[in-house]
Amino acid sequence: MKGSYGPAIVISVALHALLIAVLTFGWEAKQSHEIKPMPKFVQAKLVTMESKSNKPKAPPKVDLREKRRQQELERQRQAEAEKKRRAAAERKKKEEADKKRKAEQAKKKREAEEKARKEKARKEKERKEKLAQERKSAFEEALEDEEELQDASDDAVAVMSVAQAIQQRIEAVWSRPPSARNGMVVEVQINFVPTGRVVAATITKGSGNAAVDRSVLTAVKKVEVFPEVADVAREEPSLFERQIRTTKLIFRVEGLRQ
């Protein structure tokens, strides 16, 4: 019995194994044909499994020299940037200071020019005013001189007229002494008061003949009062005081038969 069932059991097992293999191959082929990203799912699953592992990750290696070099470069970059910033700030500050200084200089120059212009205008005005004043003064002075000359001329005429009148009155009563000779000259000084009266008569230059000199003084005393002198003293007292109060006359002996 056992011998007759043996081959049948083997064949049955073989068929079952073949069927399982066919079914498995067919199912896997179908699954492989329909699901293409199977390898990614498997890889993702593996990564997930690895991430859940308790093994610590190894820290990345750090190159200290490179790190220091990078830090030094960064420090240098920052230092250079700070240097440029400070240089720019200093340059801007200097430019502003120069601008302010130039503005102050320009302002001072304008003020100096304005002051110089005003001073020049003031001096020019003073010069013109002075010139005008000098011209006015010169004109007034010339006018005064002209008036003085005219007055002097008029005074001289008046004095000469009075002197001639005095001399004519004295010569009218002058009696020459016998010892008188033609050509003898006597200069006499006569002092008057405003009434025209003679208060003194003095020989200032004699003729060399005492009798002739005395004769002139005697003639002056005979006239005694001169109305012409009184008229000038009344009408022009200043002229009387200046030129007539004290009068000098010259008498010449002339027209005598020798």
C-alpha angles and dihedrals in degrees: 000000000000091000094054095052096048099081091042092054092048092050091046091052091047092052092048090050091048091049092049091048092049092047093046094048092046092048092047092047090050092046091047091050095048101038110052102169093061093120091055091051090051091047092048091050090051092051090049091050091049092049089054092054117109094228111120117235116247111247114245114260114256122211103217094192092054090046091051090047091052091047091050091049090050091048091049091047092051091045091050091048090049090048091052091046092051092045090051091048091048091047091049090048091050092047091051090048091049090047091050092046092050090048090051091047091048090049092049090047091051091047091048091048091048091048091048090048092051091045090050091048090048092050091046090051091048090048092051092045090048091047091049090047091048091049090047091046091046090049092046090044091049089047090048090047090049090048090046090048089048091046090046090049090048090045091048090051091048093046092046090049092050092045091051090049091050092047093047091051091050094044089049090065098030112120113196114219121235091255092059117114131194113267097033111137129202125187115201132183117214126193120205137189121218091266088065094249119141112240098174140009123190134179106236095175121020128211094228090254115093093199092056092048092050091048091059092050090048091054091051091052091049092059091041096163125051115196092197090062091049090051093054092045089053098043101034110017094171091056089048091052094046103043115002108042087074111032130178120205133183121216122195127196105232140154097033120144108238 
